[in-house]
Amino acid sequence: MGRPLAIQTPEEFEERSELYFATCEANEKRPTINGLVLALGLTSRQSLHNYEGRPEFMDAVKRARTVIEAAWEDGLTGSNAAGTIFWLKNQGWSDKQETELYGREGAPIRYTVLTGVPEPKPDA
């Protein structure tokens, strides 16, 4: 038999989360995952993941994570977004760009290998 849950019901989870978010707003601070963990009386991010794995808490945890993510997304509108971008990447976001090249009408690209071309002369 495991330890009793620090938070007994999804409703209690939501109440504590909302109190944390209201406190952040009143103090003009952006909410964080670790701040939420501490406000909930949990000991680690893993504890939050464990609650998310319980079907009855899944929606409450996802909503809290979304509120935090939305606050950080709002930070992208500022003039220096480097910290926000770093945070979002750590949350699984990506700024990867992929480019695919094709020839005419989607055909493979054709190329020609030139042989016997003279070497360029070095500048004198």
Buried (B, 14 or more C-beta within 10 A) or exposed (E): EEEEBBBEEBEBBBEBBEEBBEEBEEEEEBBBBEBBBEBBEBEEEEBBEBBBEEEEBEEBBEBBBEBBBEBBBEBEEEEEBEEBBEBBEEEEEEEEEEEEEEEEEEEEEEEEEEEEEEEEEEEE
